[in-house]
Amino acid sequence: MNGKIDLIIPRAIKIIQLVLCAFLMLGARAGLAQGVGKDLGTGAQLAAVKLMQQQIGLDNDPPNDRNPKGLRIQFQKIADTQKPEGRTLRYRLLIPGAPEQQNYVLEVWRIGTEVQLTPKQVYTNAKGLVMWHAPRPDQENKESLDSKEEIEVDLKASRGEPIRYILVSPDGKILFPGTVVPFPIESTNNNCHMQAMLGFPNAEGILVYLDGLAPGSAVPLQTVSGSVTQSPHVIADDKGHAVAVVAPAVAGNNAGVVKISMAIKACSVWVEVPWGDGSYRPL
């Protein structure tokens, strides 16, 4: 294990068709059932499925051997700049509780791209602040430092676009993930929360995360994309969290908007996500 995450990026394939297959194959994990009569055995289709499984895995990473405490990278916004070429958000990275005196490889994964690695190893201080170098004694308890000392990231993104960061020890024995969505597509009502994330740049596949549900409950989810309405169910885990995968493509259409909603006695939430040609538009 060299610390790198093995990610498969489908190339030169019909992503919309593959996501439909992924939608079915991820059904058991995401709590969805969708009758799509396609052969799921090709390498390209399995690559698309693996891609979406990896996204879900990084977003919902539970405590495990490489991360016993279930720590996640936190993103602290420190600037929001509007320029003629677009809007940029700047964040510092923190991971309170991370082991001290430990160096890491920092990996960045944006949808539609391969994982990128920082040019050199990074470190954390006693507060979990991610730094470019090993902290000096006077920096151990600092929650922020100069930009030459702490790692700051400037992000441009489309609405609902997740950007995933991974801190991995050089020997691969420690791994801390984190996902930041600069411009979230989300809805909250009472204790329920829904967030939609792009799985691909043109939203051929969409990840939907639900929180605040009754543990173990099966709740109805409705998607309306053009003339196509689907009504699967999602199953909440023991923390009231559920995951759904939505494939919004409609035969004969190159683009559109999908409305994703959930209505139960306790709450009602819904979001709309543009998909298809021209839908990816960094703000």
Secondary structure, 3 states (H helix, E strand, C coil): CCCCCCCCCCCCCCHHHHHHHHHHHCHHHHCCCCCCCCCCCCHHHHHHHHHHHHHHHHHCCCCECCECCCCCCEEEEEEEEEECCEEEEEEEEECCCCCCCCEEEEEEEECCCCCEECCCCEEECCCCEEECCCCCHHHCCCCCCCCCCECEEEECCCCCCCEEEEEECCCCCCEEEEEECCCCEEEEECCEEEEEEECCCCCCCEEEEEECCCCCCEEECEEEECCEEECCEEECCCCCCEEEEECCCCCCCCEEEEEEEEEECCEEEEEEEEEECCCCCCC
